[in-house]
Amino acid sequence: MWWFQQGLSFLPVALVVWSAASFVFSYITAIVLHHVDPLVPYISDTGTIPPERCLFGIMLNVSTFLGMATMYVRYKQVSALSPEKPRILRLNKLGLTLGWLSCFGLCIIANFQKCILYYIHVLGACLTFGVGSIYMLLQTILSYLMQPELHSKDIFWARLAVFLWSSSSILSMFVSSVVLYSGLYGQNLVQKLHWDPQERGYTPHIISTVSEWSLAFSFLSFFLTYIRDFQKISLRAVVSLQGQTPHESPPSFGAEEQALLVAGSI
């Protein structure tokens, strides 16, 4: 059995590989069709013009589903390992809520392009990266609270390092973007897909785009830290049939009544 076939480790692996492929394939398509400049365009710019826009949207929608599934499994894992620790359980529920909100932001990015509905696209980016960074912080805190009994110190330090990486990328992208779109370098830069290195504003543009790529891959790197944990998890569906046939009406609610459930084992 390969390492990515153990337990549910295929989930974070699929999330990272698929999301990275969505960025790379859209970038290659946009470059081949001369829709953007080869030197570090915005990720969103590589998914603005058809046909790469269609590819970008479809693949990121799949990434949204994979992200929600991965975060849910992580939530179930923490709940199962710390059933009698209210503080950890509260942080765990908050983390799942913020994580799914971040995934919703990714869905917005995929379906509302930057050059068409800019402010909605920016809202999606804020949810994805802003709320997503808080999710990373909460998971890092949980890793600290659950070590050394349930988590190794190496996992905690790895997640902390990736969180600091993403935080520095967010700060760099925010500052450079504010400078770039402040009006000092012209108007309507949102629609601009081609840049000349001699133009005013080229330096903050490059800093902003490099920071965005760095931020995206810092998020993917964070989910790589889930692989070892997920190797120890299996998931099964338990079905309880109420009645002799599926067509019978279920009995009244009672103490013995069970519903369709999805349970995890560690």
C-alpha angles and dihedrals in degrees: 000000000000118000093249090053094061114106113317096326089119089075099067089035091054091045093053097041095044095046093047089049091052090057095043098045093048090047093050092047093049092048094048091051091045092238093134138017116270094231108087107306121186111280088235091053090061089059100044106088126049134286094027089045090064093047092046093051097047095046095047091049088057089047088055091056093046091049093052091048092049093049092048093053089049089051092051091047094054091045092052094047096046107034095148101043109092094186093056092043092053092049089046093055091046089050092053091049093050092043093054090045088055090051089052088055089053089053089053091051090051095051105032110059122215097238094047107040103012101171094048089048090052089049089055090049091051091051093046100045103021099045090032091059089054088052089053090049092052092049089049090052090048089051089054094048092047097050141132094009097049105007130042120235089241091064091050093050092046092053092045091052092050091047091053089047091054092045092054090048091051091050093047093047093046095050095044092046093050090051093045096049096038091101096254092111101041139281134286094028089150090077093046113110101163124059131189114215088227094058123106109255095031093116097053088043092057092045089051095048094045089050091051093052090045090051093049093051092045088060091050090048090054092059090051087068088065094065099086092046093049092052087073095052130088126181128210137176118230116197124193116194114213106206139006094288136018089250097062119102112252117250122253118286111282142160093268097048116120131186135203107289140175113221131186129212126201 
